[in-house]
Amino acid sequence: MPSFAVAALLPLSLLSATALAAPHRSSPPQVVRLVGQAPATNDVTLDQLRERHADSFARLANAVKRGIQAPSAVEKRGSVVHVPLKLHYNEYNGLDAHAAEVSIGGQNLPVLFDTGSPDLVVPVDCKFGCANGFFNTTASPTFVKDGGDVSVAYGTGVATGYVADDTVRVAALAVEKQVFAAATQLSTAGGENWAAIFGLAPGGGAYTGGPSFIQRLVQQGSLARNEFSMSLKSSRPELVLGGVDRGFLQASLITVPNLGAASGIWLAGMGATSVDNKVVDGTVSYALIDSGSSFNSIPRSAAAAVYAATNGTLWKTQRMAVAGIEADVDIYTVPCEPSSTSGRIGFTFIGASSSTPVSMSAVSNVLEYVDDVASESCFGGLYGANVELVPGSGMQGALLGMPFLKSVLAVFNFDDAANGVSMAFSGVRMPK
C-alpha cells in the first residue's frame, strides 16, 4: 500500500531541523528531514528565551514604531499581487502539495512556494522523470549560465547543478537576471503538481549567492508593502505578494518576532499549546513556519495533551534514525469528521502582540484516511516528537506546515532587503 506523501522541504545544509516521516502503512519509515539531536532534558524557560533573543524583540519593537504593521487604506508604492494556488490531495484525501505557475525565461512552470527554503531551484534540460515539466535553457534568449556548481540537499532528495540567471515573473511582478539553481540532477523530480521549488525563506541566496526573488522585489520597490502572505484555505488558497487580503481575516493579526532572521528562516518562539483557548501544555519551543511540509509537529507532551482533549488515539510510536540520532515519533488517529465548533488547537507565541492563541480548526488537523477502505478513522496532522530544531539551543522544536496554513493566514514581513523581521497570524474566514 502506498505511503504518505510528505513535502518537508527545508534544505538540510541550511538548518538541521525537524524531519518526521509520515506513517507508512506497510513499509519501514523513511526520513524526510534531518534532525540534529535530541533536546536537552532541561527545557528553556520563557525568560531565558526572551534573554537570548532580546535583539529580535527590539528589532520588532522598532519596526512597529516605524509602522510596518499599520493597516493602510492607500498603499505607499508598488503593487499587491494575488497568486491563486492549486491544492493537490493524495488518494487518501490528504493535502500534500500546492502549486502555481510562474514564468522563467518566458517558459511557464508549476512551482511550490516554500517558506522553509531560501532559493529558487529549477530542473533544467531534463531527459526523463520530470513529469510536471522543466526549463529548456536553449529556448530562452535571456538565460545565462553563471558557472559555479550548486548542490541543495532537501529532506526528500538532493538537487545538483549550477548557478544561472534569467527573467523570472510571478503574475505581474518581474525580476530580470534573477539568480537560481539550475538543477541537472535530482533524486526527487518535483511533487505531485509542481516541478520547481520557489524558496520564500528570508535567507535568500543561501546556495546561489544572490538575493532571492522576494528580496529583489523589496530592493526594487516593487511591492506596496515589504511582505507576503499565504493561506491554504481550501475554498481560496493563495499567495499575496506585497500585502494581505483582509477579506480572509477572521480576527486582528497577531504579530510575532522572527527569531530566525539571522539564520535565514521563519522561526517563532512558541509559549503554550491550547485546545479551545484552554492551555493544555506549557512547553516552550522554537516553531519553524514551513509551507513545504504536509504535517505539523510539536513536543510529545504537547501532542499528548492535545489529543487527550480532542478525542485522539495514539496509533503508533515510530522509532526513527534521523541523522544518526533516533527519535520517538508519536502518531495519532482522529475522527475523519470532527466537530466544526470545538477542538480548535491553538498556539501562543512569545513576544507576540496578543496573548490570544492562534488556532487551527479540528478539521484542519485531519491529515488523511488511515486506509482506503474505512473512512471513519484518519491520521492527525499534528505529530509528537522531542527534537532540537536549532542545534545547540537546548530547545524543543516544532514545525507548523500545511495543516496550520489551512485555517491560518500567515504574513511574512521583511525589515529590509535581507532579513525577515516579523510574522503575523490570524484565523481565516471559513465558507458557510
C-alpha positions in Angstrom: 0.0 0.0 0.0 1.3 3.5 -0.7 2.8 5.7 1.9 2.1 9.2 2.8 3.4 11.9 0.5 5.3 14.4 2.6 6.9 17.6 1.2 9.1 18.8 4.1 11.5 20.8 2.0 13.8 22.8 4.3 17.3 22.3 2.8 19.3 20.2 5.2 22.5 22.1 5.0 20.7 25.3 5.8 19.4 24.0 9.1 19.3 20.7 10.9 15.6 20.8 11.5 12.7 18.5 12.4 12.2 15.7 10.0 9.4 13.3 10.8 8.3 10.7 8.3 4.6 10.3 7.8 3.3 7.0 9.0 3.8 4.2 6.5 1.2 1.5 6.2 3.3 -1.4 5.1 6.9 -0.3 4.8 9.6 1.0 7.2 9.5 4.7 7.9 11.5 6.9 5.6 13.2 10.0 7.0 12.2 13.1 5.1 14.1 15.8 7.1 17.2 15.5 9.2 17.4 16.5 12.8 20.5 17.5 14.7 19.9 15.8 18.1 17.5 15.1 20.9 16.9 18.3 23.0 18.4 18.8 26.5 16.3 17.4 29.3 16.1 20.8 31.0 13.6 22.9 29.0 14.4 26.5 28.3 12.1 28.9 30.1 10.2 31.9 28.7 12.6 34.3 30.4 15.6 32.5 29.1 14.2 32.6 25.6 13.5 36.4 25.8 17.0 37.0 27.0 18.5 35.0 24.2 16.5 37.0 21.6 16.5 40.4 23.1 17.8 41.9 19.8 15.0 40.2 17.8 12.3 41.6 20.1 13.9 45.0 20.0 14.0 44.9 16.2 10.3 44.1 16.1 9.5 46.9 18.6 11.5 49.4 16.4 9.8 48.2 13.3 6.4 48.6 14.9 7.2 52.2 15.7 8.0 52.7 12.0 4.6 51.4 11.2 5.2 48.2 9.5 2.0 46.7 11.0 -0.2 49.7 10.5 -3.1 48.8 8.1 -3.2 51.3 5.3 -6.2 52.1 3.0 -3.8 53.5 0.4 -0.6 51.7 -0.2 2.5 53.8 -0.5 4.2 52.3 -3.5 4.4 49.3 -5.7 1.9 46.5 -6.2 -0.2 43.9 -4.4 -0.4 40.8 -6.5 -2.7 37.8 -5.8 -1.4 34.4 -6.9 -4.0 31.6 -6.7 -2.6 28.3 -5.6 -3.8 24.9 -6.8 -4.0 22.3 -4.0 -3.2 18.7 -4.5 -4.8 15.9 -2.5 -3.5 12.3 -2.4 -5.5 9.1 -2.8 -6.3 9.2 1.0 -7.7 12.7 0.7 -4.6 14.3 2.3 -3.3 17.7 1.3 0.2 17.1 0.2 1.1 19.9 -2.1 0.2 23.3 -3.6 1.4 25.0 -6.7 1.1 28.0 -9.0 2.6 28.7 -12.4 5.5 31.2 -12.8 7.4 32.2 -15.8 11.2 31.6 -16.1 12.8 32.9 -19.3 9.3 33.0 -20.9 8.6 29.4 -20.0 5.8 28.5 -17.6 6.5 26.0 -14.8 4.4 25.0 -11.8 6.3 25.7 -8.5 5.8 25.0 -4.8 6.1 28.2 -2.8 8.2 27.1 0.2 8.7 29.3 3.3 11.1 26.6 4.6 13.8 27.0 2.0 15.7 30.0 0.6 16.3 29.7 -3.1 14.6 29.1 -6.4 15.6 25.6 -7.6 14.6 24.7 -11.2 15.0 21.4 -13.1 16.7 22.1 -16.4 17.1 20.2 -19.7 15.5 17.1 -18.1 15.8 13.9 -20.1 13.4 11.8 -18.1 11.4 11.8 -14.8 10.2 15.4 -14.9 6.5 14.7 -15.1 5.5 18.3 -14.4 7.9 20.0 -16.8 11.3 21.5 -16.8 13.2 24.6 -18.0 14.7 24.4 -21.5 17.8 26.5 -21.3 18.3 26.7 -25.1 14.8 28.1 -25.6 15.5 31.3 -23.6 17.5 34.1 -25.2 17.9 35.7 -21.7 19.3 32.7 -19.9 22.8 33.0 -18.5 24.9 30.2 -17.0 26.8 31.9 -14.3 29.0 28.9 -13.6 29.5 27.8 -10.0 28.3 24.3 -9.1 25.5 24.1 -6.6 24.0 21.3 -4.5 20.8 21.7 -2.5 20.0 18.8 -0.1 16.3 18.6 0.8 14.7 16.2 3.2 13.2 14.4 0.2 16.2 14.4 -2.0 19.1 16.3 -3.5 19.3 18.7 -6.4 22.6 19.4 -8.0 23.6 21.6 -10.9 24.9 25.1 -11.4 24.1 28.7 -10.7 22.2 30.6 -13.5 20.0 33.6 -14.0 17.1 34.6 -16.2 14.0 36.8 -16.1 11.5 35.4 -13.5 7.9 36.6 -13.4 5.2 35.8 -10.9 1.9 37.2 -12.2 2.6 40.9 -12.9 5.8 41.1 -11.0 9.1 40.5 -12.9 12.7 40.4 -11.9 15.4 40.4 -14.6 18.6 38.4 -14.1 17.2 36.5 -11.1 19.7 34.0 -9.9 18.6 30.4 -9.4 19.9 26.9 -9.0 19.6 25.1 -12.4 19.3 21.5 -11.3 20.6 19.0 -13.8 20.3 16.0 -11.5 17.5 15.5 -9.0 16.9 12.5 -6.8 13.4 13.8 -6.4 11.9 15.4 -9.6 9.1 17.6 -8.3 6.0 16.8 -6.4 2.5 15.7 -7.5 1.7 19.1 -9.1 4.9 21.1 -9.1 8.2 21.0 -10.9 10.4 23.6 -9.2 10.8 24.9 -5.6 10.3 28.6 -5.1 12.0 29.4 -1.8 10.5 32.2 0.3 12.6 32.0 3.4 14.3 35.3 4.4 17.8 33.8 3.9 17.7 34.0 0.1 20.8 33.1 -1.8 22.0 30.6 0.8 23.2 28.4 -2.1 23.1 30.6 -5.2 24.9 33.5 -3.6 22.4 36.1 -4.8 19.3 37.7 -3.4 16.0 35.8 -3.7 13.1 36.9 -5.9 11.2 38.4 -3.0 14.4 40.3 -1.8 14.8 41.7 -5.3 11.2 42.9 -5.3 11.9 44.6 -2.0 15.1 46.2 -3.4 13.3 47.4 -6.5 10.4 48.9 -4.5 8.0 46.7 -6.5 5.8 45.9 -3.6 3.1 48.0 -1.9 4.4 46.6 1.4 7.6 44.7 2.0 5.7 41.5 2.9 3.9 38.5 1.5 1.1 36.4 3.0 -0.2 32.9 2.4 -3.3 30.8 3.2 -4.2 27.3 2.1 -7.9 27.6 2.9 -9.5 25.1 0.6 -12.1 27.5 -0.8 -9.5 30.0 -1.9 -5.8 29.2 -1.4 -3.5 32.0 -2.4 -0.2 33.7 -2.0 -0.3 37.5 -1.9 2.9 39.4 -2.7 3.0 42.9 -1.3 0.2 42.8 1.2 -2.7 40.9 2.8 -6.1 40.1 1.6 -8.0 41.4 4.6 -11.2 39.7 3.5 -9.5 36.5 4.7 -9.1 37.7 8.3 -11.3 36.3 11.0 -9.7 38.5 13.6 -6.9 41.0 14.0 -3.4 40.0 13.0 -1.2 38.8 15.9 2.4 40.0 15.2 5.3 37.7 16.2 9.0 38.4 16.1 11.0 36.3 13.6 13.7 34.7 15.8 15.3 33.1 12.8 16.2 36.2 10.8 20.0 35.8 11.4 19.8 32.2 10.2 17.6 33.0 7.2 14.5 31.1 8.4 11.0 31.9 9.6 11.2 30.9 13.3 8.8 31.8 16.1 9.0 31.2 19.8 6.0 29.1 20.9 5.0 29.5 24.5 2.0 27.3 25.1 -0.4 24.9 23.4 -4.2 25.1 23.9 -7.4 23.4 23.0 -10.5 25.7 22.6 -8.5 28.5 24.3 -7.6 26.4 27.4 -3.9 25.8 27.9 -3.1 22.1 27.9 0.7 22.2 27.8 3.2 24.9 28.5 6.4 23.6 26.8 8.4 26.4 25.3 9.7 25.6 21.8 11.0 27.0 18.5 8.5 26.7 15.7 9.5 26.7 12.1 6.8 28.0 9.7 7.2 25.8 6.7 4.6 25.8 3.9 6.5 22.9 2.2 5.6 20.4 5.0 2.4 18.4 4.8 2.3 17.9 8.6 2.8 19.7 11.9 5.0 18.6 14.8 5.1 19.7 18.4 6.8 18.3 21.5 5.5 14.9 22.6 3.9 16.2 25.9 2.1 18.9 24.0 0.8 16.5 21.4 -0.4 14.0 24.0 -2.3 16.8 25.8 -3.9 18.0 22.6 -5.2 14.5 21.6 -6.4 13.8 25.1 -8.6 16.8 24.8 -9.7 16.2 21.2 -10.7 12.5 21.1 -7.5 11.4 19.5 -5.9 8.0 19.9 -2.2 7.1 19.8 -1.8 4.9 16.7 1.9 4.1 16.9 5.2 5.4 18.2 7.8 5.1 15.4 11.4 4.9 16.3 13.3 6.6 13.5 17.0 7.2 13.0 17.5 10.7 11.9 21.0 12.0 11.1 22.3 9.2 13.3 20.1 10.2 16.2 17.0 8.2 16.9 13.7 9.9 18.0 10.4 8.5 19.1 7.6 9.9 16.9 4.0 9.7 18.3 1.4 9.4 15.5 -2.3 9.7 16.4 -5.7 9.0 14.8 -8.7 11.2 15.0 -12.3 11.1 13.7 -12.4 11.9 10.0 -15.4 14.2 10.6 -14.5 16.2 13.8 -16.6 18.9 15.3 -16.6 22.2 13.3 -17.2 24.2 16.5 -14.8 22.7 19.0 -11.4 21.0 19.2 -9.5 24.1 18.0 -5.8 23.6 18.5 -4.1 26.9 19.4 -0.5 28.2 20.0 0.6 31.3 21.8 3.8 32.9 20.7 6.4 34.6 22.7 6.8 38.4 22.2 3.5 38.4 20.2 1.3 41.5 20.1 -1.5 39.5 21.8 -1.7 36.6 24.2 -4.7 35.2 22.3 -3.8 31.7 20.8 -3.5 31.4 17.1 -5.8 28.5 16.4 -6.3 25.9 13.7 -9.6 24.1 13.4 -10.1 20.4 14.2 -11.0 19.9 10.6 -7.5 21.2 9.6 -5.9 18.7 11.8 -7.3 15.8 9.8 -4.4 14.7 7.7 -5.8 11.8 5.7 -7.6 8.5 5.8 -5.9 5.6 7.7 -6.7 3.3 4.8 -8.7 3.3 1.6 -11.4 1.0 2.9 -12.8 2.7 6.0 -13.1 6.5 6.2 -14.1 6.9 9.9 -10.5 7.0 11.2 -7.9 9.4 10.0 -4.4 10.3 10.9 -4.0 13.6 12.8 -1.8 16.2 11.1 -0.1 17.0 14.4 2.8 14.7 15.4 4.5 14.5 18.7 8.4 14.4 18.8 11.1 15.7 21.0 13.7 17.1 18.7 16.1 20.0 18.7 15.2 22.3 15.9 18.1 24.7 16.3 21.3 22.8 17.0 22.9 23.8 20.3 19.9 25.7 21.6 18.7 23.0 24.1 15.2 23.9 22.9 12.3 21.7 21.9 11.4 22.1 18.3 8.0 22.5 16.5 7.1 22.5 12.8 3.9 24.3 11.5 3.2 23.3 8.0 0.2 22.9 5.6 -2.3 21.8 8.3 -1.6 25.1 10.1 -2.0 27.2 7.0 -5.3 25.5 6.1 -7.0 27.6 8.8 -4.5 30.3 9.5 -3.4 33.3 7.4 0.4 33.9 7.8 2.1 37.2 6.9 5.8 37.4 6.5 7.3 40.9 6.8 10.8 42.0 5.7 12.6 44.6 7.7 14.9 45.3 4.8 16.1 43.6 1.6 17.9 40.9 3.6 16.1 39.9 6.7 12.5 39.0 7.8 11.7 41.0 10.9 8.3 39.5 11.8 5.4 37.3 11.1 1.7 37.7 11.8 -1.1 35.2 12.1 -4.9 35.3 12.1 -7.6 32.7 11.7 -9.2 32.8 8.3 -12.9 33.1 7.4 -14.2 29.7 6.5 -17.0 29.2 4.0 -20.5 28.9 5.5 
